[in-house]
Amino acid sequence: MYTMKFVTDYFNAEKYESLFFIGVGVVAILAGLYFLFGLKEPLYKGCAWPLIAVALIQITVGTTVYFRSPKDIIMVENIIQNEPSKIQSQELPRMEVVMKNFVIYRYVEIALLLVGVLLLFTTKGFWQGIGIGLFIQASLMLSLDYFAEKRGKVYVEVLKGMNG
């Protein structure tokens, strides 16, 4: 059934993007550790902190989504097959919360990006490094969340079209 394939495709895309989140996080931690312990310049030491801090979030979120996605596929397919009315009362409200959270994430990421740019152009050394790290991580998160939100909007529209 098209709906089942759509559900599987949606959650698998979430799962695969979560692997990218984890990979970006691992690379950022490795770069941050190298900047902290391998390089002596304050700029790199400053850059390390936001790289590592946001990477911990990326790895946590990525891991959570990766392991949750197969369970979500089973749950939603079960609802569609056995209790389709719960799409409107359970899955759609859950996704509406997810979509509202994307708006919050976007504002936080834009704020961090702007703080990063401000520090990048108004400071030197350690604080300029903080700005660079914030800019890099906020840009990555904003980009990745853009695609996740875009997928989520399509998924929500499909859910709204289901009659249960």
Helices and strands as residue ranges (DSSP letters): H 2-38, H 42-82, H 85-86, I 87-91, H 92-122, H 125-161
